Amino acid sequence: MNIQIFGKNKCFDTKKAQRWFKERGIKFQMIDLAQKGMSKGELDSVVRAVGGLDALIDEKSRGYASLAYLAYDEDRKEKLLEDGTLMKTPVVRNGRQATVGYCPEVWEKWE
């Protein structure tokens, strides 16, 4: 398993996800979206895995208004790549599989 957790350091669900993998002895890589963000390829892979761009967008984020008025998915993707804090967290990837939010019932099936 090659687990990547994309999240924000202050996000409660991101911390819960990290704890869930640590308790099971599963190694993971933590990426802080506020500092580093996702590459275009990673974002495309996650969007395919979670069933669309809307599943990734955090309506409660501070910058949501700047994203809400963009009509085209490509423009919205560019905005997400520029500002990772606009994404719901955590985004957990395992190869081509991905989840958004705290989803231990899905992660158990990955083992």
Secondary structure, 3 states (H helix, E strand, C coil): CCEEEEECCCCHHHHHHHHHHHHCCCCEEEEECCCCCCCHHHHHHHHHHHCCHHHCECCCCCCHHHHHCCCCHHHHHHHHHHCHHHECCCEEEECCEEEECCCHHHHHHHC
